[in-house]
Amino acid sequence: MAERYEYQYDIYKQRIEHALDKLMPPEEAVFEDEKVPALLSQAMRYSLLAGGKRIRPVLLLATVEMLGGSIEEAMPVAAALEMIHTYSLIHDDLPGMDDDDLRRGRPTNHKVYGVGQAILAGDGLLNAAYEAMLQNALLYPVHTSRHLKAIREIAVRAGVTGMIAGQCIDLMSEHMDPDFERLRYIDRHKTADLLTAPLLAGAALCGATASQIDALRTFGTNVGIAFQIDDDLLDIEGDAALLGKATGMDAKMGKMTWPAMAGIEGARAESKVLWEAAEKSLEIFGDKAWFHRGFAASLSRRKF
């Protein structure tokens, strides 16, 4: 099962890399209407094409395939989701946020292009993502409603009641007294929303049933929170060389995290409960959810 999962993951990832490269404007020295300035294009490509696991677009493609949809039709939506994720990382690394020097093993965007250009690169990726999804929707007039629902799922979970809301509360909670209700809100929105988005967007593209949508939402929420808890643990116990970023940053910045509040063993126990709940939520799909089960199993064992 593990070999089958890894093989399929690599196929998805290769197709996503190709789609991302194709969607990004070339690094040309142009100064004319309807062309992306060369510096902006370079900064956008620097972060977007820097590698990474491509977790979110992979999840979207796997969900579409599980539900019998078209990978070709879904590909621009999957790529756009990675563009949104990358924009969030560029902004998250800025001095006014987490102030990180490394991302994916190399200097963060603002260290290379400056803070102003990094902000614009993030803005550019966000807007280009919606342009790509809307342009793709126009190619499938029979499925316009499905595409609009998919785009809305992504917009809401990346937006001011989703990921951005989680980041807002995370930022304002630094050095505050422990509060589990606040921490759960942060994890649900800062991390889980953008892992639930590909599942629900994929479901929308395929016209999934209400029960299928509920199961995928539960799976995404549990996976997202467990993923964040494990990420917090890696910030304490992980190898910076493998992670591609500095460790110990959460404690330095006074972040509200599970290890800080429940201890390392308490955080591990909570993570285990969530991974098991995620697995259980897939029962409705039977054997068709083999990839999602492999995904959860693989992610729960990650070391970087």
N, C-alpha and C positions, 0 to 999 in steps of 0.2 A: 504493500500500500504506500509506504513512504517513497519508494522509487517512482511509482506511478504519479504520485503527487508532485514530486520534484521535477519530473520530466514535463508534466503539464504546466507547472508554474513557469519553467524556463520558456516554454512556447508562448505563453501569454506575455511574459516580460519582453521577449524579443519583438513581438508584434507591437507592443506599446512603445518601445524605444524607437522603432521605425516611424510610428505615427507621430511621436513627439518631435522628432527631427524634421519631419515633413511639415508639421504645423508651424514651426518656428520660422520667422523671416530670416533670410541670409544676412550675414555680417557684411553688408555692403556700405561703402562710404557714399551715401546718397543724401540729398537735401532737396526733396521734391515732394509734392502732395501725394498722399496715399502710399507713401513708402515709410518704413520704420527707420528712424535715424540709426546709423551704424553702432554708435555707443550703446544705445538702448537695447538693440538686438543682441549685442555682445554680452551685456549684463544679464539679460533674460536667459540666454542660452547657457551662460556660465553656470547658473544654478540649476536650471531645469535638466540639462544634459550631463549633470555631474554624477550620474549613477543613482544608487539607492535601490531599495527592494521593490518599489512600485506597488506597494501593498494595496492601495486603494483602487487603482485601475484594474489590478488583477482580480480583486474581489468583485468588481462590477462585471467584468467579462465572464468570470466563473458563474456568477448568478444568472446572467443572461443565458449562458449555455445550459445551466441546470434547468431553467424554465422553458427551454426550447426556442429561444429568440435568436436573432441574427447578430453574430459577432461583428460583421462588417458595419451594420447599422449602428451598433453601440460603440464602436471604436473611438470616434471623435469625442463622445461623452466621457469615456474612460480617460482619454488623454487630457481633456479639459479638467477633469477632477485632479489629476496630477499637477497640472499647472496651478490650480487653486491651492493645493497643498504646498507647492514650492513657494508661492507668493507668501504664504503664512510663515514659512521657515525663514525667508529673507527678512521679513519684518520682525519676527520673533528674535532674531539674532542682533538686531539693532541696539545701539547704546541705551536708548530709552526703554528697551524691553529687557532681554536677558543679557545683552552685551557680550555675545560670544565671539571668539576669534576663529574657531574652527567649525566646519560643517562638512560631513562626509569626507573627512581626512584632509581638507585643504582650507585655505583662508575663506572666511565668510564673505558674502558679496560686498558688504560695505567696506571691508578691509582692502578689497581690490579696486572697487569703483568709487568709493566714497559714500557717505551717508545719503546725500541727496539722490545720487544715481541709483543707489540700492532701493530707496523708497519708490522711485519711478519704475524700476525693474519689477518690483512686486506689484505695483499698480498695473503695469503693463500686462503681466501674466494673468492677473485677475480678470481684466477686461477682455483680453484675448481669449480666455477660456469661455466666456459667455458668447463672444462672437463666433467661436468655433461650434458651440452647441446649437446656437440659433441657425447658423448657416447649414449645419447638418440636418436640422429639423425640416428645413425647406426642401430637402431632397426626398423626403418621405411624407408627402401630403396626406396619404391614407392614415398615417400614424401621428398626425400633428398633435392630437390630444395627449397621446402617450409621451411624446417628446417634451411637451410643455410640463407635464406632471413630473417627469424625470428632472428637468432643469429646475423646477421649483423645489423638489426634494433637496437638491444640491445647494441651491441658493439659501434656503431656510437654515440648513444645517451648517453652512459656512458663514452665516450672517449674524445679525445683531441679537438674535435669540439663541444662536448656536455657538459655533466656535469662537466668534469674536466676544460674545457674552462671557464665555468661559475664561478667555484670556483676560478680559477686563477684571473679573472677580479675582483671578489668580494674581494679577499684578497688584491690586489694591489690598490683597490679603497677606502680603509679605510682612513678616515680623509681627503678625497678629496672634492672639491667643488661639490655641487649637479649637477647631469647631468642625465636627464630622459632617454636619449638614452642609456647611459651606464647602468642605472638601469634596463631598459627593457631587455637588453642583458643578464644581470646577472640572472634575474628571468626566462627568456626563457630557459637558458641552465643549470643553477645550480639546478633548481627545476623542470621546466616543461618538460625537456627532459626525465627525468626518470619516469615521469608520462605518457608521450606519448609513451614511449618504450613498455609497456605491451599491449597497444591498437594496435600498429602497428605490434608487434610480433605476437599477437593473430590473427590479420588479415592475416598476411603472412602464418601462419600455416593452415588457412582455405581457402586460395586462394581467398581472398576478391577482389571485383571489385575496379577500380580506384576511383569511386565516394564514395564507402564505406570507403576506405582508407583516402580520403581527409576529410570526415566528422569526422572520428576518430582522425585524426591529429589536426583538429580544436578544437574538444572537449578537447583533452589532453592538448593542448597549453593553452587554456582559463582556464581550471581547474588548471593547474600547476601554472600559474601566480597568479590566485586568491588565491590558497592555500598558496603561499608564502606571499602575502600581509596579509592574515589572520594570518599567523605565525608571521609576524612582529608585528601585532597588539597584539597578545597574549604575545609577549615578553614584551610589555608595560603593558597590562591590565590583563594578565592571572595569574592564581594561580600556583605558582611553585610546590606545592604539587601534584596538578592534572597533570601538565605538565610533571613532573618527571625530570625536569632540572631547572637550575637557570633562572630567568627572569632579564630583564634589561641589558643583555649582549650586545645587538646591540649598544645601546648608549655608553656603556663603551668602546667598541672597535671602535667607530666611523664608524659603518657600514652605507652604503648607502641604505636606506629603504624608502618605500612609506610613512609611518607615519612621518619620519623625513623630507621628502621633500614636501609632500602634506598636512601634518597634519592628525590627526586621522579621522576627518570627510571626508576629501578628499580621504584617503585610503579606507575607508568604501564604498564610492561612486564608486570608481574604481573597487573594489571587486564585488560589486553588478552587475555592467555592465558586467563583465567577466563571472559571474555565469549564468546570463541570456543568454549570447551568447553561452555558453557551452550547455545549455538546448536546444537552437534553433538548434544547429548543429546536434542533434540526430533525427531530423524529418524524415530523409531518412529511418530510421529503423522502424518507426512506433511503435507499441506496443511491439515489440521485445526488445526495448531498455529500458524496465521498470526498470531493475536493475541499469543501468547507470544513469537514471534519479534519482533514489533513492539514488545512491551514491553521485551525485552532491548535492542533497538537504541535505543529512546528513552531508556532509563535510562542506557545507556552514554555517551550524549551530554549528559547533564544538566549544567546550570550552576548549579543551586540545588536 
